[in-house]
Amino acid sequence: MAVLIRLRLAAKLENLGRFIGSLADCAKAQGFEQEKISKMELASEEALVNISRYAYPEAPGDVEMICMREGDRFTIEIIDSGIPFDVTAMPDPKVTDRAHEREPGGLGIFFMKKVMDDVRYRREKNRNILTLIIQKD
């Protein structure tokens, strides 16, 4: 699998634009259509915002984004060394309930799982590794 970009920055909301812009430019250069790029942006933004807000409650930390391609598959790895959090273990919200009847939160993770072809999580060497995969066609 060829690494296309590797970007490591402080896990701060002000760095969100750099991460998402780099991802979009990379995916566009790989020939992905805007619809797929928008899905990548949505899923990555959700993960990066959550890391910025919740992963480092005690002290600042970094987040790394690696974009890779293998054939028609585009893979985004988002890595942090914050508190463990497995997004794949989160139950889907009851989207059939009215908004005021639902428990708050969880919609962003739900959308992340819906727009990507595969979402994986692993904890390795005290790091959270979130893998987002989308097929070109």
NULUM-428437 format. One record per atom (N, C-alpha, C): x, y, z; residue in three letters. Coordinates in Angstrom, 2 decimals. Layout:
BEGIN
{xx X	yy Y	zz Z	type ALA}
...
END
This chain:
BEGIN
{xx 0.85	yy -1.18	zz 0.00	type MET}
{xx 0.00	yy 0.00	zz 0.00	type MET}
{xx 0.90	yy 1.24	zz 0.00	type MET}
{xx 0.65	yy 2.13	zz -0.93	type ALA}
{xx 1.48	yy 3.32	zz -1.08	type ALA}
{xx 0.98	yy 4.44	zz -0.17	type ALA}
{xx 1.90	yy 4.99	zz 0.65	type VAL}
{xx 1.57	yy 6.14	zz 1.48	type VAL}
{xx 1.62	yy 7.38	zz 0.60	type VAL}
{xx 0.51	yy 8.12	zz 0.60	type LEU}
{xx 0.40	yy 9.32	zz -0.23	type LEU}
{xx 0.70	yy 10.59	zz 0.56	type LEU}
{xx 0.17	yy 10.67	zz 1.77	type ILE}
{xx 0.50	yy 11.79	zz 2.66	type ILE}
{xx 0.57	yy 11.29	zz 4.09	type ILE}
{xx 1.37	yy 11.99	zz 4.86	type ARG}
{xx 1.50	yy 11.73	zz 6.30	type ARG}
{xx 1.61	yy 13.10	zz 6.94	type ARG}
{xx 0.64	yy 13.41	zz 7.80	type LEU}
{xx 0.61	yy 14.73	zz 8.42	type LEU}
{xx 0.38	yy 14.57	zz 9.91	type LEU}
{xx 1.27	yy 15.16	zz 10.70	type ARG}
{xx 1.16	yy 15.09	zz 12.16	type ARG}
{xx 1.15	yy 16.51	zz 12.70	type ARG}
{xx 0.08	yy 16.83	zz 13.44	type LEU}
{xx -0.09	yy 18.16	zz 14.01	type LEU}
{xx -0.67	yy 18.05	zz 15.41	type LEU}
{xx -0.66	yy 19.16	zz 16.12	type ALA}
{xx -1.30	yy 19.20	zz 17.43	type ALA}
{xx -2.79	yy 18.91	zz 17.26	type ALA}
{xx -3.34	yy 18.18	zz 18.20	type ALA}
{xx -4.77	yy 17.82	zz 18.17	type ALA}
{xx -5.59	yy 19.02	zz 18.62	type ALA}
{xx -5.68	yy 20.01	zz 17.73	type LYS}
{xx -6.42	yy 21.24	zz 18.01	type LYS}
{xx -7.36	yy 21.51	zz 16.85	type LYS}
{xx -8.52	yy 22.08	zz 17.17	type LEU}
{xx -9.50	yy 22.38	zz 16.13	type LEU}
{xx -8.96	yy 23.31	zz 15.06	type LEU}
{xx -8.04	yy 24.19	zz 15.40	type GLU}
{xx -7.50	yy 25.11	zz 14.41	type GLU}
{xx -6.68	yy 24.40	zz 13.33	type GLU}
{xx -6.30	yy 23.14	zz 13.55	type ASN}
{xx -5.56	yy 22.37	zz 12.55	type ASN}
{xx -6.46	yy 21.54	zz 11.65	type ASN}
{xx -7.75	yy 21.56	zz 11.93	type LEU}
{xx -8.71	yy 20.77	zz 11.17	type LEU}
{xx -8.65	yy 21.09	zz 9.67	type LEU}
{xx -8.58	yy 22.35	zz 9.32	type GLY}
{xx -8.53	yy 22.76	zz 7.92	type GLY}
{xx -7.33	yy 22.18	zz 7.17	type GLY}
{xx -6.19	yy 22.15	zz 7.83	type ARG}
{xx -4.99	yy 21.58	zz 7.19	type ARG}
{xx -5.15	yy 20.10	zz 6.92	type ARG}
{xx -5.70	yy 19.38	zz 7.92	type PHE}
{xx -5.92	yy 17.95	zz 7.75	type PHE}
{xx -6.90	yy 17.69	zz 6.60	type PHE}
{xx -8.05	yy 18.33	zz 6.65	type ILE}
{xx -9.10	yy 18.07	zz 5.66	type ILE}
{xx -8.68	yy 18.56	zz 4.27	type ILE}
{xx -8.02	yy 19.70	zz 4.20	type GLY}
{xx -7.53	yy 20.20	zz 2.92	type GLY}
{xx -6.51	yy 19.26	zz 2.29	type GLY}
{xx -5.60	yy 18.75	zz 3.09	type SER}
{xx -4.58	yy 17.81	zz 2.59	type SER}
{xx -5.24	yy 16.52	zz 2.09	type SER}
{xx -6.19	yy 16.03	zz 2.86	type LEU}
{xx -6.92	yy 14.82	zz 2.47	type LEU}
{xx -7.65	yy 15.04	zz 1.14	type LEU}
{xx -8.38	yy 16.14	zz 1.03	type ALA}
{xx -9.15	yy 16.42	zz -0.19	type ALA}
{xx -8.23	yy 16.56	zz -1.40	type ALA}
{xx -7.14	yy 17.29	zz -1.25	type ASP}
{xx -6.19	yy 17.47	zz -2.35	type ASP}
{xx -5.61	yy 16.13	zz -2.79	type ASP}
{xx -5.28	yy 15.30	zz -1.82	type CYS}
{xx -4.70	yy 13.99	zz -2.11	type CYS}
{xx -5.70	yy 13.10	zz -2.84	type CYS}
{xx -6.92	yy 13.03	zz -2.34	type ALA}
{xx -7.95	yy 12.18	zz -2.95	type ALA}
{xx -8.28	yy 12.66	zz -4.36	type ALA}
{xx -8.32	yy 13.98	zz -4.55	type LYS}
{xx -8.59	yy 14.54	zz -5.87	type LYS}
{xx -7.47	yy 14.17	zz -6.84	type LYS}
{xx -6.23	yy 14.27	zz -6.38	type ALA}
{xx -5.08	yy 13.92	zz -7.22	type ALA}
{xx -5.10	yy 12.44	zz -7.59	type ALA}
{xx -5.76	yy 11.63	zz -6.78	type GLN}
{xx -5.87	yy 10.19	zz -7.05	type GLN}
{xx -7.07	yy 9.87	zz -7.94	type GLN}
{xx -7.80	yy 10.90	zz -8.36	type GLY}
{xx -8.90	yy 10.70	zz -9.29	type GLY}
{xx -10.25	yy 10.39	zz -8.66	type GLY}
{xx -10.39	yy 10.62	zz -7.37	type PHE}
{xx -11.66	yy 10.37	zz -6.71	type PHE}
{xx -12.64	yy 11.49	zz -7.02	type PHE}
{xx -13.90	yy 11.13	zz -7.22	type GLU}
{xx -14.94	yy 12.10	zz -7.50	type GLU}
{xx -15.30	yy 12.86	zz -6.23	type GLU}
{xx -15.87	yy 14.05	zz -6.40	type GLN}
{xx -16.20	yy 14.92	zz -5.27	type GLN}
{xx -17.13	yy 14.25	zz -4.27	type GLN}
{xx -18.06	yy 13.43	zz -4.73	type GLU}
{xx -18.97	yy 12.75	zz -3.80	type GLU}
{xx -18.21	yy 11.87	zz -2.82	type GLU}
{xx -17.23	yy 11.12	zz -3.31	type LYS}
{xx -16.42	yy 10.26	zz -2.44	type LYS}
{xx -15.52	yy 11.10	zz -1.54	type LYS}
{xx -14.96	yy 12.18	zz -2.10	type ILE}
{xx -14.10	yy 13.06	zz -1.31	type ILE}
{xx -14.90	yy 13.67	zz -0.16	type ILE}
{xx -16.12	yy 14.09	zz -0.43	type SER}
{xx -16.97	yy 14.66	zz 0.62	type SER}
{xx -17.23	yy 13.65	zz 1.73	type SER}
{xx -17.40	yy 12.40	zz 1.38	type LYS}
{xx -17.60	yy 11.35	zz 2.39	type LYS}
{xx -16.34	yy 11.18	zz 3.23	type LYS}
{xx -15.18	yy 11.21	zz 2.58	type MET}
{xx -13.91	yy 11.10	zz 3.31	type MET}
{xx -13.74	yy 12.28	zz 4.26	type MET}
{xx -14.08	yy 13.47	zz 3.77	type GLU}
{xx -13.96	yy 14.68	zz 4.59	type GLU}
{xx -14.88	yy 14.60	zz 5.81	type GLU}
{xx -16.12	yy 14.19	zz 5.60	type LEU}
{xx -17.09	yy 14.09	zz 6.70	type LEU}
{xx -16.61	yy 13.13	zz 7.77	type LEU}
{xx -16.21	yy 11.94	zz 7.36	type ALA}
{xx -15.77	yy 10.93	zz 8.32	type ALA}
{xx -14.50	yy 11.36	zz 9.06	type ALA}
{xx -13.54	yy 11.90	zz 8.31	type SER}
{xx -12.28	yy 12.33	zz 8.92	type SER}
{xx -12.49	yy 13.50	zz 9.86	type SER}
{xx -13.33	yy 14.45	zz 9.44	type GLU}
{xx -13.60	yy 15.60	zz 10.29	type GLU}
{xx -14.22	yy 15.17	zz 11.62	type GLU}
{xx -15.16	yy 14.26	zz 11.56	type GLU}
{xx -15.79	yy 13.76	zz 12.79	type GLU}
{xx -14.74	yy 13.16	zz 13.73	type GLU}
{xx -13.88	yy 12.33	zz 13.19	type ALA}
{xx -12.83	yy 11.70	zz 14.01	type ALA}
{xx -11.87	yy 12.75	zz 14.58	type ALA}
{xx -11.43	yy 13.67	zz 13.75	type LEU}
{xx -10.46	yy 14.68	zz 14.18	type LEU}
{xx -11.05	yy 15.64	zz 15.22	type LEU}
{xx -12.30	yy 16.02	zz 15.04	type VAL}
{xx -12.95	yy 16.89	zz 16.03	type VAL}
{xx -13.07	yy 16.16	zz 17.37	type VAL}
{xx -13.47	yy 14.90	zz 17.34	type ASN}
{xx -13.59	yy 14.13	zz 18.59	type ASN}
{xx -12.24	yy 13.99	zz 19.28	type ASN}
{xx -11.19	yy 13.75	zz 18.51	type ILE}
{xx -9.85	yy 13.65	zz 19.11	type ILE}
{xx -9.46	yy 14.98	zz 19.72	type ILE}
{xx -9.68	yy 16.06	zz 18.99	type SER}
{xx -9.32	yy 17.40	zz 19.49	type SER}
{xx -10.06	yy 17.73	zz 20.78	type SER}
{xx -11.30	yy 17.32	zz 20.88	type ARG}
{xx -12.11	yy 17.66	zz 22.06	type ARG}
{xx -11.94	yy 16.72	zz 23.24	type ARG}
{xx -11.72	yy 15.44	zz 22.97	type TYR}
{xx -11.83	yy 14.45	zz 24.06	type TYR}
{xx -10.61	yy 13.56	zz 24.32	type TYR}
{xx -9.71	yy 13.41	zz 23.36	type ALA}
{xx -8.63	yy 12.42	zz 23.50	type ALA}
{xx -7.59	yy 12.78	zz 24.56	type ALA}
{xx -7.39	yy 14.07	zz 24.77	type TYR}
{xx -6.32	yy 14.51	zz 25.66	type TYR}
{xx -6.87	yy 15.41	zz 26.77	type TYR}
{xx -7.56	yy 14.83	zz 27.75	type PRO}
{xx -8.15	yy 15.67	zz 28.80	type PRO}
{xx -7.13	yy 16.25	zz 29.78	type PRO}
{xx -5.99	yy 15.62	zz 29.90	type GLU}
{xx -4.98	yy 16.03	zz 30.89	type GLU}
{xx -3.95	yy 17.01	zz 30.32	type GLU}
{xx -3.49	yy 16.75	zz 29.10	type ALA}
{xx -2.42	yy 17.56	zz 28.50	type ALA}
{xx -2.58	yy 17.53	zz 26.99	type ALA}
{xx -2.02	yy 18.52	zz 26.29	type PRO}
{xx -2.13	yy 18.53	zz 24.83	type PRO}
{xx -1.45	yy 17.32	zz 24.21	type PRO}
{xx -1.89	yy 16.98	zz 23.01	type GLY}
{xx -1.30	yy 15.85	zz 22.29	type GLY}
{xx -1.38	yy 16.07	zz 20.80	type GLY}
{xx -0.84	yy 15.12	zz 20.06	type ASP}
{xx -0.81	yy 15.20	zz 18.61	type ASP}
{xx -1.78	yy 14.20	zz 17.98	type ASP}
{xx -2.05	yy 14.43	zz 16.73	type VAL}
{xx -2.81	yy 13.48	zz 15.92	type VAL}
{xx -2.11	yy 13.38	zz 14.57	type VAL}
{xx -2.10	yy 12.18	zz 14.03	type GLU}
{xx -1.45	yy 11.94	zz 12.75	type GLU}
{xx -2.47	yy 11.37	zz 11.78	type GLU}
{xx -2.42	yy 11.84	zz 10.55	type MET}
{xx -3.28	yy 11.31	zz 9.50	type MET}
{xx -2.39	yy 10.79	zz 8.38	type MET}
{xx -2.65	yy 9.54	zz 7.99	type ILE}
{xx -1.90	yy 8.91	zz 6.90	type ILE}
{xx -2.92	yy 8.50	zz 5.84	type ILE}
{xx -2.69	yy 8.90	zz 4.61	type CYS}
{xx -3.56	yy 8.52	zz 3.51	type CYS}
{xx -2.78	yy 7.57	zz 2.60	type CYS}
{xx -3.43	yy 6.45	zz 2.26	type MET}
{xx -2.79	yy 5.42	zz 1.46	type MET}
{xx -3.74	yy 4.96	zz 0.36	type MET}
{xx -3.16	yy 4.39	zz -0.66	type ARG}
{xx -3.98	yy 3.86	zz -1.75	type ARG}
{xx -3.43	yy 2.50	zz -2.17	type ARG}
{xx -4.37	yy 1.60	zz -2.40	type GLU}
{xx -4.03	yy 0.29	zz -2.94	type GLU}
{xx -5.13	yy -0.06	zz -3.94	type GLU}
{xx -4.80	yy -0.02	zz -5.21	type GLY}
{xx -5.80	yy -0.25	zz -6.24	type GLY}
{xx -6.88	yy 0.83	zz -6.17	type GLY}
{xx -8.13	yy 0.39	zz -6.10	type ASP}
{xx -9.26	yy 1.33	zz -6.01	type ASP}
{xx -9.64	yy 1.65	zz -4.57	type ASP}
{xx -8.84	yy 1.21	zz -3.62	type ARG}
{xx -9.16	yy 1.43	zz -2.20	type ARG}
{xx -8.30	yy 2.55	zz -1.63	type ARG}
{xx -8.97	yy 3.53	zz -1.04	type PHE}
{xx -8.30	yy 4.66	zz -0.38	type PHE}
{xx -8.47	yy 4.47	zz 1.12	type PHE}
{xx -7.37	yy 4.50	zz 1.84	type THR}
{xx -7.38	yy 4.25	zz 3.28	type THR}
{xx -6.84	yy 5.47	zz 4.01	type THR}
{xx -7.56	yy 5.86	zz 5.05	type ILE}
{xx -7.15	yy 6.96	zz 5.91	type ILE}
{xx -6.93	yy 6.39	zz 7.30	type ILE}
{xx -5.75	yy 6.56	zz 7.84	type GLU}
{xx -5.49	yy 6.18	zz 9.23	type GLU}
{xx -5.35	yy 7.44	zz 10.04	type GLU}
{xx -6.08	yy 7.49	zz 11.14	type ILE}
{xx -6.01	yy 8.63	zz 12.05	type ILE}
{xx -5.53	yy 8.07	zz 13.38	type ILE}
{xx -4.39	yy 8.57	zz 13.83	type ILE}
{xx -3.68	yy 7.98	zz 14.97	type ILE}
{xx -3.48	yy 9.03	zz 16.06	type ILE}
{xx -3.82	yy 8.65	zz 17.29	type ASP}
{xx -3.54	yy 9.52	zz 18.44	type ASP}
{xx -3.11	yy 8.66	zz 19.61	type ASP}
{xx -2.49	yy 9.29	zz 20.58	type SER}
{xx -2.06	yy 8.56	zz 21.78	type SER}
{xx -2.88	yy 9.01	zz 22.99	type SER}
{xx -4.10	yy 9.45	zz 22.72	type GLY}
{xx -5.01	yy 9.87	zz 23.79	type GLY}
{xx -5.67	yy 8.68	zz 24.47	type GLY}
{xx -6.71	yy 8.98	zz 25.23	type ILE}
{xx -7.40	yy 7.92	zz 25.95	type ILE}
{xx -8.01	yy 6.94	zz 24.95	type ILE}
{xx -8.05	yy 5.66	zz 25.29	type PRO}
{xx -8.61	yy 4.67	zz 24.37	type PRO}
{xx -10.08	yy 4.96	zz 24.07	type PRO}
{xx -10.44	yy 4.86	zz 22.79	type PHE}
{xx -11.83	yy 5.04	zz 22.40	type PHE}
{xx -12.09	yy 4.31	zz 21.09	type PHE}
{xx -12.87	yy 3.25	zz 21.18	type ASP}
{xx -13.19	yy 2.42	zz 20.02	type ASP}
{xx -14.51	yy 2.87	zz 19.42	type ASP}
{xx -14.45	yy 3.63	zz 18.33	type VAL}
{xx -15.69	yy 4.12	zz 17.70	type VAL}
{xx -16.53	yy 2.98	zz 17.16	type VAL}
{xx -15.90	yy 1.87	zz 16.81	type THR}
{xx -16.65	yy 0.75	zz 16.25	type THR}
{xx -17.50	yy 0.03	zz 17.30	type THR}
{xx -17.19	yy 0.26	zz 18.56	type ALA}
{xx -17.96	yy -0.38	zz 19.64	type ALA}
{xx -19.17	yy 0.45	zz 20.04	type ALA}
{xx -19.28	yy 1.66	zz 19.52	type MET}
{xx -20.40	yy 2.53	zz 19.86	type MET}
{xx -21.66	yy 2.02	zz 19.17	type MET}
{xx -22.75	yy 1.85	zz 19.93	type PRO}
{xx -24.00	yy 1.42	zz 19.29	type PRO}
{xx -24.55	yy 2.55	zz 18.43	type PRO}
{xx -25.21	yy 2.17	zz 17.35	type ASP}
{xx -25.84	yy 3.17	zz 16.50	type ASP}
{xx -27.01	yy 3.81	zz 17.25	type ASP}
{xx -27.20	yy 5.12	zz 17.09	type PRO}
{xx -28.34	yy 5.77	zz 17.73	type PRO}
{xx -29.64	yy 5.32	zz 17.07	type PRO}
{xx -30.71	yy 5.47	zz 17.77	type LYS}
{xx -32.02	yy 5.12	zz 17.22	type LYS}
{xx -32.49	yy 6.29	zz 16.36	type LYS}
{xx -32.13	yy 6.24	zz 15.09	type VAL}
{xx -32.45	yy 7.35	zz 14.20	type VAL}
{xx -33.93	yy 7.41	zz 13.85	type VAL}
{xx -34.67	yy 6.36	zz 14.18	type THR}
{xx -36.11	yy 6.39	zz 13.92	type THR}
{xx -36.86	yy 7.15	zz 15.01	type THR}
{xx -36.21	yy 7.36	zz 16.16	type ASP}
{xx -36.82	yy 8.15	zz 17.23	type ASP}
{xx -36.80	yy 9.62	zz 16.86	type ASP}
{xx -37.70	yy 10.38	zz 17.41	type ARG}
{xx -37.69	yy 11.83	zz 17.23	type ARG}
{xx -36.45	yy 12.40	zz 17.91	type ARG}
{xx -35.97	yy 13.50	zz 17.39	type ALA}
{xx -34.73	yy 14.08	zz 17.90	type ALA}
{xx -34.77	yy 14.33	zz 19.40	type ALA}
{xx -35.88	yy 14.82	zz 19.91	type HIS}
{xx -35.95	yy 15.13	zz 21.34	type HIS}
{xx -36.08	yy 13.87	zz 22.21	type HIS}
{xx -36.32	yy 12.71	zz 21.59	type GLU}
{xx -36.43	yy 11.45	zz 22.33	type GLU}
{xx -35.11	yy 10.67	zz 22.35	type GLU}
{xx -34.17	yy 11.05	zz 21.48	type ARG}
{xx -32.89	yy 10.35	zz 21.39	type ARG}
{xx -31.92	yy 10.82	zz 22.45	type ARG}
{xx -31.02	yy 9.92	zz 22.82	type GLU}
{xx -29.90	yy 10.30	zz 23.68	type GLU}
{xx -29.00	yy 11.23	zz 22.87	type GLU}
{xx -28.45	yy 12.28	zz 23.49	type PRO}
{xx -27.57	yy 13.18	zz 22.74	type PRO}
{xx -26.26	yy 12.50	zz 22.34	type PRO}
{xx -25.69	yy 12.94	zz 21.22	type GLY}
{xx -24.41	yy 12.43	zz 20.77	type GLY}
{xx -24.53	yy 11.16	zz 19.95	type GLY}
{xx -23.42	yy 10.79	zz 19.32	type GLY}
{xx -23.35	yy 9.55	zz 18.58	type GLY}
{xx -23.71	yy 9.65	zz 17.11	type GLY}
{xx -24.33	yy 10.75	zz 16.68	type LEU}
{xx -24.72	yy 10.85	zz 15.28	type LEU}
{xx -23.51	yy 10.97	zz 14.36	type LEU}
{xx -22.49	yy 11.69	zz 14.78	type GLY}
{xx -21.30	yy 11.84	zz 13.95	type GLY}
{xx -20.62	yy 10.51	zz 13.69	type GLY}
{xx -20.50	yy 9.70	zz 14.71	type ILE}
{xx -19.89	yy 8.37	zz 14.55	type ILE}
{xx -20.78	yy 7.51	zz 13.66	type ILE}
{xx -22.09	yy 7.62	zz 13.84	type PHE}
{xx -23.04	yy 6.88	zz 13.01	type PHE}
{xx -22.85	yy 7.26	zz 11.53	type PHE}
{xx -22.75	yy 8.55	zz 11.24	type PHE}
{xx -22.54	yy 8.99	zz 9.86	type PHE}
{xx -21.19	yy 8.51	zz 9.32	type PHE}
{xx -20.17	yy 8.52	zz 10.17	type MET}
{xx -18.85	yy 8.05	zz 9.78	type MET}
{xx -18.95	yy 6.60	zz 9.29	type MET}
{xx -19.65	yy 5.78	zz 10.06	type LYS}
{xx -19.80	yy 4.37	zz 9.68	type LYS}
{xx -20.63	yy 4.21	zz 8.42	type LYS}
{xx -21.59	yy 5.09	zz 8.20	type LYS}
{xx -22.48	yy 4.98	zz 7.03	type LYS}
{xx -21.83	yy 5.44	zz 5.73	type LYS}
{xx -21.00	yy 6.48	zz 5.78	type VAL}
{xx -20.45	yy 7.02	zz 4.54	type VAL}
{xx -19.20	yy 6.30	zz 4.06	type VAL}
{xx -18.51	yy 5.62	zz 4.96	type MET}
{xx -17.31	yy 4.89	zz 4.57	type MET}
{xx -17.66	yy 3.43	zz 4.31	type MET}
{xx -16.88	yy 2.78	zz 3.47	type ASP}
{xx -17.12	yy 1.36	zz 3.18	type ASP}
{xx -16.71	yy 0.47	zz 4.34	type ASP}
{xx -15.73	yy 0.92	zz 5.11	type ASP}
{xx -15.28	yy 0.14	zz 6.27	type ASP}
{xx -14.66	yy 1.09	zz 7.29	type ASP}
{xx -14.94	yy 0.84	zz 8.55	type VAL}
{xx -14.36	yy 1.60	zz 9.66	type VAL}
{xx -13.81	yy 0.59	zz 10.65	type VAL}
{xx -12.54	yy 0.72	zz 10.95	type ARG}
{xx -11.87	yy -0.22	zz 11.87	type ARG}
{xx -11.15	yy 0.55	zz 12.96	type ARG}
{xx -10.98	yy -0.12	zz 14.09	type TYR}
{xx -10.25	yy 0.48	zz 15.21	type TYR}
{xx -9.33	yy -0.57	zz 15.81	type TYR}
{xx -8.17	yy -0.11	zz 16.21	type ARG}
{xx -7.29	yy -0.97	zz 17.01	type ARG}
{xx -6.47	yy -0.10	zz 17.94	type ARG}
{xx -6.07	yy -0.68	zz 19.04	type ARG}
{xx -5.22	yy 0.01	zz 20.01	type ARG}
{xx -3.88	yy -0.70	zz 19.95	type ARG}
{xx -2.83	yy 0.05	zz 19.64	type GLU}
{xx -1.52	yy -0.54	zz 19.44	type GLU}
{xx -0.45	yy 0.39	zz 20.02	type GLU}
{xx 0.37	yy -0.13	zz 20.90	type LYS}
{xx 1.45	yy 0.64	zz 21.53	type LYS}
{xx 0.92	yy 1.93	zz 22.13	type LYS}
{xx -0.16	yy 1.84	zz 22.91	type ASN}
{xx -0.79	yy 2.98	zz 23.57	type ASN}
{xx -1.28	yy 4.05	zz 22.59	type ASN}
{xx -1.63	yy 3.63	zz 21.40	type ARG}
{xx -2.16	yy 4.56	zz 20.40	type ARG}
{xx -3.49	yy 4.05	zz 19.86	type ARG}
{xx -4.41	yy 4.97	zz 19.63	type ASN}
{xx -5.66	yy 4.66	zz 18.94	type ASN}
{xx -5.38	yy 4.76	zz 17.45	type ASN}
{xx -5.78	yy 3.76	zz 16.70	type ILE}
{xx -5.61	yy 3.78	zz 15.25	type ILE}
{xx -6.98	yy 3.54	zz 14.63	type ILE}
{xx -7.53	yy 4.59	zz 14.06	type LEU}
{xx -8.81	yy 4.52	zz 13.38	type LEU}
{xx -8.53	yy 4.43	zz 11.89	type LEU}
{xx -9.09	yy 3.41	zz 11.25	type THR}
{xx -8.89	yy 3.20	zz 9.83	type THR}
{xx -10.22	yy 3.39	zz 9.10	type THR}
{xx -10.22	yy 4.29	zz 8.14	type LEU}
{xx -11.38	yy 4.59	zz 7.32	type LEU}
{xx -11.06	yy 4.17	zz 5.89	type LEU}
{xx -11.93	yy 3.35	zz 5.29	type ILE}
{xx -11.67	yy 2.82	zz 3.95	type ILE}
{xx -12.85	yy 3.14	zz 3.05	type ILE}
{xx -12.51	yy 3.57	zz 1.82	type ILE}
{xx -13.55	yy 3.82	zz 0.82	type ILE}
{xx -13.05	yy 3.30	zz -0.53	type ILE}
{xx -13.95	yy 2.70	zz -1.28	type GLN}
{xx -13.65	yy 2.20	zz -2.61	type GLN}
{xx -13.90	yy 3.31	zz -3.63	type GLN}
{xx -13.10	yy 3.34	zz -4.68	type LYS}
{xx -13.26	yy 4.38	zz -5.70	type LYS}
{xx -14.59	yy 4.24	zz -6.43	type LYS}
{xx -14.96	yy 3.03	zz -6.79	type ASP}
{xx -16.22	yy 2.82	zz -7.52	type ASP}
{xx -17.21	yy 2.00	zz -6.72	type ASP}
END
